[in-house]
Amino acid sequence: MNSKGSHGLGSLPLKIFIEQNFENGFDFNIKDSMCYKELHIGQTNIDKTEGGRLDIVVKENSVQDNSEKIFIIENKIYAGEQENQLLRYKNKYSKAKLLFLTLDGSESKQFFEKEESKFYISISYEKNILKWLTECIKHTYDMPRVRETLNQYIYLIKKLTNQTTNEKMSKDIVNIINENFESSIEIYNNFEKALQARQDAFLEKIKNIAESTTEFNILNLKISIEKISNSNRLKLNLPNDFFVSFHFKNKNQPLILIGNSSEEFAVKKSATDIKYNEFAHSFKKPNWKTDNYIFWKHDYNNLGLPSNLLEAEQSNTHKVIAQNLLEIALKFHTKFLS
């Protein structure tokens, strides 16, 4: 809410917050304001009616403590209320608007004799803060770091308030499946094919990224996607029939291989194993029956699982994998083929 904060949005977040949370309007100069966190207002006295520390205070610059141009947010997540806590804040800023923020909008447990004596507004992360952040994020289309930070904060709030997709929609999904059971069987029977298509599209993205890099052109590589058993693999072809490949083993675990596709290599390999040992610090030697693979390793654990694959697509992991494969190819080429 600090208009001079590093978020770069200026006074916009504060403007949106005020518009959303003060129904009757709030005469407040957002461009001439300051936001204070953990503001100390003096030592707590014996009867606990004065002093303490306020979570968030937003006020116009140069106004007195009894001004109406102040609002306070008391943030309560998994923490109990202190004795007379809200009353102490009210005594310090008698005309300020006081917001009591909890996960679900719970009321304060402090006693107020009459409803009209209640001097605070209850707001929640579940609704108010989520709505505020969702609106703020619309204005970050050209600010990727700020947008990503807000997205992570939104996800955290949804998780804390049981609004994530898995928790909120699971029951509804089961009902939909039961109402459309015959169609759901068809979906179930074809899900593996759909996952395979998704994995193939992911390999295609890696291929496209790799082909656009400087390393690819320097090494004069050839790259292809080819069928192996019940899946496809991405293959970076090096000179003398050597290659670096990447595929989803058992449609789940990514496997990176270094090998040679020529028939002659299988005969020569035993004589040349010592040479390749220098490259083995980050790889393993195959312990299965094969003559054409030199090294292998698993990276990106369980990437082929549907939820992990979806997350990888959203976070552009294919770019990281493309760069990793090119680095392996470049290193192998420099060490043994130059």
PEBELKA-V284225 format. One record per backbone hydrogen bond with DSSP energy under -0.5 kcal/mol. NH is the residue of the N-H (numbers start at 0). CO is the residue of the C=O. If there is no record, write none. Layout:
NH/CO + NH/CO
This chain:
2/0 + 4/1 + 7/4 + 11/8 + 14/10 + 15/11 + 16/12 + 17/13 + 18/14 + 19/15 + 20/16 + 21/17 + 22/20 + 24/21 + 27/25 + 29/27 + 31/28 + 32/29 + 33/58 + 35/56 + 37/54 + 38/53 + 40/51 + 44/49 + 47/44 + 51/41 + 53/38 + 55/72 + 56/35 + 57/70 + 58/33 + 59/68 + 60/31 + 62/59 + 66/63 + 69/67 + 70/57 + 71/96 + 72/55 + 73/71 + 73/98 + 74/72 + 75/73 + 75/100 + 76/74 + 84/81 + 87/83 + 88/84 + 89/85 + 90/86 + 91/87 + 92/88 + 93/91 + 95/92 + 96/69 + 97/118 + 98/71 + 98/96 + 99/120 + 100/73 + 100/98 + 101/99 + 101/122 + 102/75 + 116/113 + 117/114 + 120/97 + 122/99 + 124/101 + 125/102 + 127/123 + 128/123 + 129/124 + 130/126 + 131/127 + 132/128 + 133/129 + 134/130 + 135/131 + 136/132 + 137/133 + 137/134 + 138/135 + 139/136 + 142/139 + 146/142 + 147/143 + 148/144 + 149/145 + 150/146 + 151/147 + 152/148 + 153/149 + 154/150 + 155/151 + 156/152 + 157/153 + 158/154 + 159/155 + 160/156 + 161/158 + 162/157 + 163/157 + 167/163 + 168/164 + 169/165 + 172/168 + 173/169 + 174/170 + 175/171 + 176/172 + 177/173 + 178/174 + 179/175 + 180/177 + 183/179 + 184/180 + 185/181 + 186/182 + 187/183 + 188/184 + 189/185 + 190/186 + 190/187 + 193/189 + 194/190 + 195/191 + 196/192 + 197/193 + 198/194 + 199/195 + 200/196 + 201/197 + 202/198 + 203/199 + 204/200 + 205/201 + 206/202 + 207/203 + 208/204 + 209/205 + 210/206 + 211/207 + 211/208 + 212/209 + 216/212 + 217/213 + 218/214 + 219/215 + 220/215 + 221/236 + 223/234 + 225/232 + 227/230 + 230/227 + 232/225 + 233/245 + 234/223 + 235/243 + 236/221 + 236/234 + 237/235 + 237/241 + 240/237 + 241/238 + 242/258 + 243/235 + 244/256 + 245/233 + 246/254 + 247/231 + 248/246 + 248/252 + 250/247 + 251/248 + 252/248 + 253/251 + 253/299 + 254/246 + 255/296 + 256/244 + 257/294 + 258/242 + 259/291 + 260/240 + 265/261 + 265/262 + 266/262 + 266/263 + 267/263 + 268/264 + 270/267 + 271/267 + 271/268 + 272/268 + 274/271 + 275/271 + 276/272 + 276/273 + 277/274 + 278/275 + 279/276 + 281/278 + 283/295 + 289/287 + 293/257 + 294/257 + 295/283 + 296/255 + 298/253 + 302/299 + 303/251 + 304/301 + 308/304 + 309/305 + 310/306 + 311/307 + 312/308 + 313/309 + 314/310 + 315/312 + 316/311 + 318/315 + 319/315 + 320/316 + 321/317 + 322/318 + 323/319 + 324/320 + 325/321 + 326/322 + 327/323 + 328/324 + 329/325 + 330/326 + 331/327 + 332/328 + 333/329 + 334/330 + 335/331 + 336/331 + 336/332 + 337/332
